Amino acid sequence: MEKKYNYNQHMDIRYDHLELIDVPAIVNENKEKWFNQTLTQINDSVARIGIVEGEYHWHKHENEDEFFFVLSGQLLIDLEDRTIELNPMQGTTITKGVMHRPRAPIKTVMLMVENSTIDPIGTE
């Protein structure tokens, strides 16, 4: 049985190449607690913005790595044996197959770079 999550995730590509991407405008428009929007495609990868507050669920991606880069706020990424703390202008890559849970104790804006085929929900 597939679980339902209360995440506002948009996998459509919002901006074409050579189009201005105004992150502050996107942040100001957003009213959701967990928002994810694909910004643009770069070859076989995509750049996504995440505007988040609260906890995501534990999950992993069997075939894709994920890169997280915090623009503002704080992102904690729980792993099975430790937690990675990301503050503004810090990032990390989560290796494919690694169980993890992102959470943001305050409103956080982050950039994610990942394969365009990734399902952000992952598997549990």
C-alpha positions in Angstrom: 0.0 0.0 0.0 1.4 3.4 -1.0 1.6 6.0 1.7 0.4 9.5 1.1 2.5 12.5 2.2 1.5 16.1 2.6 4.3 17.5 0.3 3.7 20.1 -2.4 6.1 18.7 -5.1 6.2 19.9 -8.7 8.4 17.9 -11.0 7.6 19.9 -14.1 10.4 22.1 -15.3 9.5 25.7 -14.5 12.2 27.6 -16.4 13.7 27.2 -19.8 17.4 27.6 -20.5 18.4 31.3 -20.7 15.4 32.3 -18.6 16.0 34.2 -15.3 15.3 32.2 -12.2 14.4 34.6 -9.3 14.7 32.6 -6.1 13.5 35.4 -3.7 10.3 35.7 -5.8 9.7 32.0 -5.6 10.2 32.0 -1.9 7.8 35.0 -1.5 5.1 33.2 -3.5 5.3 30.0 -1.5 3.0 29.4 1.4 3.5 25.7 1.9 5.4 23.9 4.7 7.1 21.5 2.3 7.5 22.7 -1.2 9.7 21.3 -4.0 9.9 22.7 -7.5 12.1 21.7 -10.4 13.7 24.9 -11.7 15.6 23.8 -14.8 17.1 20.8 -16.5 20.9 20.5 -16.9 21.7 17.6 -19.2 20.4 14.5 -17.4 20.1 16.3 -14.1 17.7 18.9 -12.6 18.1 21.7 -10.2 15.2 22.0 -7.7 14.3 24.5 -5.0 13.0 23.2 -1.7 11.3 25.6 0.7 10.7 23.5 3.8 9.9 23.5 7.5 9.3 20.3 9.5 10.2 16.7 8.8 10.3 14.6 5.6 10.0 10.8 6.0 12.8 8.3 6.2 13.7 7.1 2.7 16.4 6.2 0.2 17.0 6.4 -3.5 18.4 3.1 -4.8 19.9 4.5 -8.0 20.5 8.2 -7.6 22.7 10.5 -5.5 21.2 13.7 -4.2 23.0 17.0 -3.6 21.5 19.5 -1.0 22.8 23.1 -0.7 21.2 25.4 1.9 20.6 29.0 0.9 18.9 30.1 4.1 17.7 28.4 7.3 19.0 25.1 8.5 18.6 21.6 7.2 19.3 18.5 9.3 19.8 15.3 7.4 19.4 12.3 9.7 21.3 9.2 8.7 21.1 5.8 10.5 24.3 6.6 12.5 24.5 10.4 12.6 23.0 13.7 11.6 24.5 16.1 9.0 23.8 19.8 9.9 23.7 22.2 7.0 23.6 25.9 7.5 23.5 28.7 4.8 26.1 28.2 2.1 26.7 24.6 3.1 25.9 21.5 1.2 26.3 17.7 1.1 25.7 14.8 -1.3 23.7 11.8 -0.1 24.9 8.6 -1.7 22.4 6.4 -3.5 21.1 3.6 -1.3 21.6 5.6 1.9 18.6 5.8 4.2 18.1 9.4 5.2 15.5 11.9 6.6 15.7 15.6 5.9 14.2 17.9 8.4 14.2 21.7 8.9 13.6 23.1 12.4 13.0 26.6 10.8 11.9 27.7 7.4 14.7 26.6 5.1 15.4 27.3 1.4 17.7 24.8 -0.4 18.9 24.0 -3.8 18.9 20.3 -4.8 20.7 18.8 -7.8 19.8 15.3 -8.8 19.1 13.0 -11.7 15.9 14.0 -13.6 14.4 10.5 -13.1 14.6 10.6 -9.3 11.4 10.3 -7.3 11.8 12.6 -4.3 9.5 10.3 -2.2 12.1 7.5 -2.5 11.5 4.1 -1.0 11.3 3.2 2.7 
